[in-house]
Amino acid sequence: MGTKFIFFTGGVLSSVGKGVAAASIGRLLKSRGFDITIQKLDPYLNIDPGTLSPYQHGEVYVLDDGSETDLDLGHYERFCDLRLKKTSTVSAGQIYEEVINRERRGDYLGGTIQVIPHITGEIKRRIHLLGKSTGAEIALIEVGGTVGDIESQPFLEAMREMRNELPREDTAFVHCTWLPYLKATAELKTKPTQHSVRELRSIGILPDMILPRSDYPVDYDIRRKIAQFCDVPVEAVVPMETAEMLYEIPLELEESQVADLLLARLGLEAKHQPKLEGWTWMVEELKKERPVARVALVGKYVELQDAYLSVREALKHAGLLCNLDVEVDWIASTDLPTDEVIEQLAKADAIIVPGGFGTRGIEGKVFAAKYAREHNIPYLGICLGLQVMVIEFARNVLGMGEANSTEFEKKTIDPIIDFRPEHEGSDHSRGDMRLGLFEADLLEGSVAQASYQSMRVAERHRHRYEINKVYRQELEERGMLVSGQSPDGELIEIMELEGHSFMVGTMFHPEFLSRPNRPHPLFVGLLRAITERRGLPTDTRKFGFEN
């Protein structure tokens, strides 16, 4: 049997939850024994989100192979416990670049290059490649943006063609829309959904299922009205009411038998009863009252919390294991060191400085690291968070008052953070980034090694500047230990402060490998440091599910 495809489209407006819907349905299909994979098709002309500001699309999520992707890939991996690859992320920029490169090489033998069939053909090739490369039985394909967007039209046309080219039972279409609520009349309005489906049908795509998203309860009459005007069975109109937490959504969709409806459409039967006991256990546990732990997250994009989505979710995973309810205090690094914000740090049980680029807010992050060190507050520095931790230590403990990163001060006399030597003289293009999965050897007896319970780990990276190993001896002599390094010893991966409750920094991004059923060891270590300081039970609980 070849791969079957479920396509997810959106209408009315963006951010209605297509990514979470696809991830949730992926979890439901996997719970029935199917091998699944997921792909995101982004209509923008950027090659990938790597150069986009987090204010545009939230965090840049990184895969094992170094692909910089949309944050929805994080939802896919966390919900479905997958390790995705480059084939799961496609942008219009990639599609047009590939077609133009072929034209320049003469591959089209002088033919006129057009959106149809060349652009749509390349889109279809990428979709089929996903199925062939993974061997998945079902591939879930999400199209970014909304129906009606000019840039989305080639992707929708490619999907229409695939529905005609493949056997009827090999494709299914799920359309996600928004139900606006009019306060004046106290009613949900279905007209935007009707127009959205009409637009979809005008290009030849008939949805098999509609997921209307709403902040209010959607009764049967609303569902029946949508079914009548959009030509789908009423049971295939499945409301997605805004949930208290994202992890509830698979269970809510399960109650509506979404997976069984789609399997019937694809001519498939579940291989076994859905195994969702563990997922149910997790949601129930997350709803219980637990001791509250306040974590101050100090970053420069905190106005848009999706910029640190994976960090937030990793804290949630670790909190479940450590029996803590983690509440994040979002602190703009540009606001430090004002008295009001310092008071927030003082109330924090732990401090996290996540990754980032650029000079804005750097001194605020340096201050946060200093505050954590001097007040013995558990601290986790991620990528740039490690760099500012080392800069602060060099300035205030080693006496190097001008210590800095050459990213922020090219002529600093103490470049404690420096550009990778092998890239000296480059133009700092995307090619000199250290991206993807790399191994690190851990120092026996270190906090890092005790957290991982392993001597070698592999983690996802996304950075250009490194800890300058010229200063390693001075740092270690004063207690800032290298507890993780590349197998060849050339690159510093983890550093930690001796004698501190928990002060650990990593050059990699541990949040990208945290899963609901496997919290990342360093996030668990951070929260266990909180329980130890507060005299709470420190034994981590056993999870109620495996995958």
C-alpha positions in Angstrom: 0.0 0.0 0.0 1.3 3.5 -0.9 1.1 6.5 1.3 -2.3 8.1 1.8 -2.6 11.9 2.3 -4.7 14.1 4.5 -4.5 17.8 3.5 -5.2 20.6 6.0 -6.3 23.9 4.7 -7.3 27.1 6.5 -10.0 29.7 5.9 -11.1 33.1 7.2 -7.9 34.0 9.0 -4.5 32.5 9.9 -3.6 31.0 13.3 -6.9 29.2 13.7 -5.0 26.0 14.7 -4.3 24.0 11.6 -0.9 22.9 13.0 -2.3 21.8 16.3 -5.2 20.1 14.5 -2.8 18.2 12.2 -0.6 17.2 15.1 -3.6 16.1 17.2 -5.0 14.0 14.4 -1.6 12.6 13.8 -1.5 11.5 17.5 -4.9 9.8 17.1 -3.9 7.9 14.0 -0.7 6.8 15.5 -2.6 5.6 18.6 -4.5 3.3 16.2 -1.3 1.7 15.0 -0.5 3.7 11.8 2.9 4.9 10.8 2.5 8.6 10.1 4.5 11.6 9.0 3.7 15.3 8.7 4.7 18.1 6.3 4.3 21.9 6.5 3.9 23.8 3.2 4.6 27.5 3.8 3.5 29.9 1.0 6.1 32.6 1.8 9.1 33.2 -0.6 11.7 32.9 2.1 13.7 29.7 1.7 13.1 28.9 5.3 12.2 30.8 8.5 15.8 31.1 9.6 16.1 34.8 8.7 12.6 35.7 9.9 12.1 37.7 13.0 10.3 35.7 15.7 7.8 38.6 15.7 6.8 37.3 12.2 6.2 33.6 12.8 7.3 32.8 16.4 10.2 30.7 17.2 12.5 29.0 14.6 12.4 25.3 15.3 15.4 23.2 14.3 15.4 19.5 13.2 18.1 16.9 13.5 19.4 17.5 10.0 19.7 21.3 10.7 16.6 22.4 8.9 15.2 25.6 10.2 11.5 25.3 10.3 8.2 26.8 11.3 7.1 26.3 15.0 4.3 23.9 13.8 7.1 21.3 13.3 7.5 21.4 17.0 3.8 20.7 17.6 4.1 17.8 15.2 7.2 16.3 16.9 5.9 16.8 20.5 2.3 15.5 19.8 3.3 12.6 17.7 6.7 11.8 19.2 8.4 12.0 15.8 11.9 13.0 14.6 11.2 14.8 11.4 13.6 15.7 8.5 14.0 18.3 5.8 11.4 16.7 3.7 8.8 17.8 6.3 9.3 21.5 5.6 8.7 23.2 2.3 8.4 26.8 1.4 7.4 28.6 -1.8 10.9 30.0 -1.9 12.3 26.5 -2.1 9.9 25.5 -4.8 10.6 28.5 -7.0 14.4 28.3 -6.4 14.4 24.7 -7.5 12.4 25.4 -10.7 14.5 28.4 -11.6 17.8 26.6 -11.0 16.6 23.8 -13.3 15.6 26.4 -16.0 19.1 27.9 -15.7 20.7 24.5 -16.2 18.6 23.9 -19.3 16.7 21.0 -17.8 13.5 22.1 -19.5 15.0 22.1 -23.0 14.0 25.6 -23.9 10.4 25.2 -22.7 8.4 28.0 -21.2 8.3 27.8 -17.4 4.9 28.3 -15.9 3.2 28.0 -12.5 1.2 25.1 -14.0 2.7 22.5 -14.6 6.2 23.3 -13.3 5.6 24.9 -9.9 2.7 22.7 -9.1 4.7 19.7 -10.3 7.6 20.5 -8.0 5.1 20.8 -5.1 3.6 17.4 -5.8 7.1 16.0 -6.1 8.0 17.2 -2.6 4.8 15.8 -1.2 5.3 12.4 -2.8 9.0 12.5 -1.7 7.8 12.8 1.9 5.9 9.5 1.7 8.6 7.6 -0.2 11.4 8.7 2.1 9.6 7.9 5.3 7.6 4.9 4.2 4.7 6.3 6.2 1.2 4.8 5.7 -0.5 8.2 6.2 1.1 11.7 5.5 -0.6 14.8 7.0 0.1 17.9 4.9 -0.6 21.3 6.3 -0.8 24.4 4.0 0.1 27.6 5.7 -2.0 30.8 5.2 -5.6 30.8 4.2 -7.7 30.0 1.1 -7.9 33.0 -1.1 -4.3 34.1 -0.6 -2.6 34.5 -3.9 0.6 32.9 -2.7 -1.3 29.7 -1.5 -3.0 29.1 -4.9 -0.2 26.9 -6.4 -0.2 24.7 -3.4 -4.0 24.2 -3.5 -3.9 23.6 -7.2 -1.2 20.9 -6.6 -3.4 19.2 -4.1 -6.4 19.4 -6.4 -4.3 17.7 -9.1 -3.2 15.0 -6.6 -6.8 14.2 -5.7 -7.5 13.6 -9.4 -4.3 11.7 -10.1 -4.6 9.3 -7.1 -7.3 6.8 -6.3 -10.2 8.5 -4.6 -9.6 6.8 -1.2 -5.9 8.0 -1.1 -6.7 11.6 -0.2 -8.8 13.5 2.3 -9.2 17.2 2.9 -9.7 18.9 6.3 -10.6 22.5 6.3 -10.1 24.7 9.5 -12.1 27.9 9.8 -13.0 30.5 12.4 -16.5 31.1 13.8 -16.6 34.8 14.9 -18.9 35.7 17.9 -21.0 38.8 17.8 -21.5 40.1 21.3 -24.3 42.4 20.3 -26.5 39.5 19.2 -24.8 36.8 21.3 -24.4 34.4 18.4 -21.7 32.6 16.4 -21.7 33.5 12.7 -21.2 30.8 10.0 -21.1 33.0 7.0 -17.3 33.5 6.9 -17.0 29.7 7.0 -19.5 29.3 4.1 -17.5 31.8 2.0 -14.3 30.1 2.8 -15.6 26.7 1.7 -17.1 28.3 -1.4 -13.6 29.7 -2.3 -12.1 26.3 -1.7 -14.7 24.6 -3.9 -14.2 27.2 -6.6 -10.7 25.9 -7.2 -12.0 22.3 -7.3 -11.4 21.1 -3.7 -14.3 19.7 -1.7 -13.5 19.4 2.0 -14.3 16.0 3.6 -14.3 17.5 7.1 -14.6 21.0 8.5 -13.1 22.0 11.9 -14.7 25.3 12.9 -12.6 27.0 15.6 -14.5 29.0 18.3 -14.0 30.6 21.7 -17.6 29.6 22.5 -19.6 26.4 22.5 -20.8 25.3 19.1 -24.2 23.6 19.3 -25.8 21.1 16.9 -27.8 23.7 15.0 -24.6 25.6 14.1 -23.0 22.3 12.9 -26.0 21.4 10.9 -26.1 24.8 9.3 -22.4 24.5 8.3 -23.0 21.0 7.0 -26.0 22.1 4.9 -24.3 25.1 3.2 -20.9 23.5 2.8 -22.0 20.1 1.6 -20.4 17.9 4.2 -22.1 15.4 6.6 -23.0 16.9 9.9 -20.9 14.4 11.7 -17.9 15.7 9.7 -18.4 19.2 11.1 -16.3 18.9 14.3 -15.9 22.0 16.4 -12.6 22.9 17.9 -13.4 25.0 20.9 -10.5 26.9 22.5 -9.1 24.5 25.1 -7.6 25.2 28.5 -4.4 23.5 27.2 -3.1 22.3 23.8 -2.8 18.7 25.0 -6.6 18.5 25.5 -7.3 18.9 21.8 -6.5 15.3 20.7 -8.9 14.0 23.4 -11.6 16.4 22.3 -11.2 15.3 18.7 -11.3 11.7 19.8 -14.7 12.2 21.4 -16.0 13.3 18.0 -14.5 10.2 16.3 -12.4 12.4 13.9 -9.8 9.7 13.3 -12.4 7.0 12.5 -14.2 9.3 10.1 -10.9 10.1 8.2 -9.9 6.4 8.2 -13.2 5.5 6.7 -12.7 8.2 4.0 -9.3 6.7 3.3 -10.6 3.1 3.1 -8.7 2.0 6.2 -9.6 0.3 9.5 -7.8 0.9 12.8 -5.2 -1.7 13.5 -6.3 -1.8 17.2 -8.3 0.2 19.7 -6.8 3.7 20.3 -4.2 3.7 22.9 -4.8 7.0 24.6 -4.7 6.1 28.3 -1.4 7.7 28.8 -2.4 10.9 27.0 -5.5 11.1 29.1 -3.4 10.5 32.3 -1.1 13.4 31.2 -4.0 15.9 30.7 -5.7 14.9 34.0 -2.4 15.3 35.9 -1.7 18.7 34.3 -5.1 19.9 35.5 -4.5 18.9 39.1 -3.3 21.4 41.7 0.4 21.2 42.3 3.0 23.4 44.1 3.7 26.4 41.9 7.2 27.2 40.6 7.8 30.6 39.1 10.3 30.7 36.3 11.5 34.1 35.0 12.2 33.9 31.3 14.4 36.8 30.3 14.3 37.5 26.5 13.8 40.2 24.0 10.8 38.8 22.2 8.6 38.2 25.3 5.7 40.3 23.8 5.1 37.3 21.5 5.3 34.2 23.7 5.4 31.9 20.7 8.9 33.1 20.2 9.8 30.8 23.1 7.1 28.2 22.5 9.4 25.1 22.9 11.0 26.4 26.1 7.5 26.9 27.6 6.4 23.4 26.6 9.6 21.9 27.9 9.0 23.5 31.3 5.5 22.1 31.2 6.8 18.6 30.5 9.4 18.8 33.3 6.8 20.2 35.7 4.6 17.2 35.2 7.5 14.8 36.0 8.6 16.9 39.0 5.1 17.5 40.3 5.3 21.3 39.9 2.9 23.7 38.2 5.3 26.0 36.3 4.2 29.6 35.8 6.4 31.6 33.5 7.1 35.3 34.2 7.9 36.9 30.9 10.6 39.6 31.4 11.8 41.8 28.6 15.6 41.9 28.8 15.4 45.5 27.6 13.7 46.4 30.9 16.5 45.3 33.1 17.8 46.5 35.5 14.8 48.6 36.6 13.7 48.1 40.2 10.3 46.8 39.2 11.8 44.0 37.0 14.5 43.2 39.6 11.6 42.5 42.0 10.3 40.0 39.5 13.7 38.2 39.5 13.7 38.2 43.3 10.4 36.4 43.3 11.5 33.8 40.8 12.3 30.2 41.8 14.5 29.9 38.6 15.7 32.0 35.7 16.0 31.0 32.1 17.8 33.1 29.4 16.9 31.5 26.1 18.6 31.8 22.7 18.6 34.8 20.4 20.6 37.0 18.1 21.6 40.7 18.0 22.7 43.3 20.6 19.2 44.5 21.7 18.6 43.6 25.4 22.0 41.9 25.8 23.0 43.8 29.0 19.7 42.9 30.5 20.4 39.2 30.0 23.9 39.7 31.4 22.3 41.3 34.5 19.9 38.3 34.8 22.8 35.9 34.8 24.6 38.0 37.4 21.5 38.1 39.6 21.1 34.3 39.4 24.8 33.7 40.3 24.9 36.1 43.2 21.6 35.0 44.7 22.0 31.3 44.1 18.9 31.1 42.0 18.7 28.0 39.7 19.6 29.2 36.2 19.5 27.6 32.7 21.1 29.4 29.9 20.3 28.3 26.4 22.7 29.2 23.6 22.9 33.0 24.0 21.9 32.3 27.6 25.2 30.4 28.1 27.1 33.1 26.3 25.8 35.9 28.6 26.5 33.7 31.6 30.1 33.4 30.6 30.4 37.1 29.8 29.0 38.0 33.2 31.4 35.6 35.0 34.4 36.9 33.1 33.5 40.5 33.8 32.7 40.2 37.5 34.7 37.2 38.7 37.7 37.1 36.5 38.0 40.9 36.4 37.8 41.3 32.7 35.6 44.4 32.7 35.5 44.7 28.9 34.7 41.0 28.2 32.2 40.5 25.5 31.2 38.7 22.4 32.5 39.8 19.1 28.9 39.6 17.9 28.2 42.6 20.0 31.6 44.3 20.2 34.0 43.4 17.4 37.0 45.1 18.9 36.6 43.9 22.5 39.9 43.2 24.2 38.6 40.1 25.8 36.5 38.2 23.2 35.2 35.6 25.6 32.7 34.6 22.9 34.0 34.6 19.4 33.2 33.7 15.8 34.1 30.1 15.0 37.7 30.0 13.9 37.1 28.0 10.7 34.8 30.8 9.5 37.0 33.8 10.1 36.8 36.1 7.2 33.4 34.8 6.0 30.5 37.1 5.4 28.5 35.6 8.2 26.0 34.0 5.8 23.6 31.2 6.7 26.3 28.7 5.7 28.5 29.5 8.7 25.7 28.6 11.2 26.1 25.5 13.3 22.8 23.8 12.7 21.4 20.4 13.6 22.3 17.4 15.8 25.8 17.2 17.2 27.3 15.0 19.9 28.8 16.1 23.2 30.9 14.2 25.8 30.0 15.0 29.4 32.3 15.4 32.4 31.9 12.6 34.8 30.4 13.7 38.1 29.1 17.0 36.7 25.6 18.4 37.2 25.1 17.9 33.4 26.2 14.2 33.6 24.0 13.6 36.6 21.0 15.1 34.8 21.5 13.1 31.6 22.6 9.9 33.4 24.9 9.4 30.3 28.4 10.2 29.2 27.6 11.2 25.6 24.5 13.0 24.3 23.3 14.4 21.0 21.5 17.8 20.8 20.2 20.2 18.3 22.2 23.4 17.7 21.5 26.8 16.1 24.3 29.3 16.6 27.3 31.0 15.0 29.5 32.1 17.9 31.2 29.8 20.4 32.8 30.0 23.8 36.5 31.1 23.2 38.5 28.1 24.4 41.5 30.4 25.0 39.8 31.4 28.2 38.9 27.9 29.3 41.6 27.4 31.9 41.0 30.8 33.6 37.2 30.1 33.7 37.7 26.6 35.1 40.2 27.7 37.7 37.5 30.0 39.2 34.8 27.4 39.1 33.1 27.8 35.7 33.5 24.2 34.5 33.3 22.8 31.0 31.0 19.9 31.7 30.3 19.1 28.0 32.4 19.3 24.9 32.5 18.1 21.3 34.0 14.6 21.0 37.2 16.1 19.5 37.5 18.6 22.4 37.5 21.6 20.2 34.1 23.1 21.0 32.6 23.8 24.5 29.0 22.6 24.7 28.0 22.9 28.3 29.3 24.9 31.2 28.2 25.0 34.9 29.2 26.8 38.0 30.6 24.8 40.9 28.9 25.2 44.2 25.8 26.8 42.8 22.3 25.4 43.3 22.0 24.9 39.5 23.7 27.2 37.1 24.1 25.4 33.7 24.4 26.8 30.2 24.3 25.0 26.9 25.4 26.0 23.4 22.6 23.8 22.0 18.8 24.0 22.4 17.6 21.3 24.7 13.9 22.4 24.4 13.7 21.0 20.9 14.1 17.4 22.1 11.7 17.6 25.0 8.5 15.5 24.7 5.4 15.2 26.9 6.4 11.6 27.8 10.2 12.4 27.9 11.0 15.7 29.5 14.4 17.0 28.7 16.9 16.1 31.5 18.2 19.7 31.9 14.8 21.1 32.4 14.1 18.4 34.9 17.4 19.2 36.6 16.4 22.9 36.8 13.0 22.1 38.4 14.6 19.5 40.8 16.9 22.3 42.0 13.8 24.3 42.8 12.2 21.4 44.8 15.5 21.0 46.7 15.7 24.6 47.7 12.1 24.7 48.8 12.3 21.4 50.7 9.7 19.7 48.5 9.9 16.0 47.5 12.6 15.6 44.9 11.9 12.2 43.5 10.6 12.4 40.0 7.4 10.5 39.3 6.9 7.7 36.9 4.9 8.6 33.8 1.7 7.0 33.0 2.6 6.4 29.3 5.5 5.6 27.1 4.7 7.1 23.7 
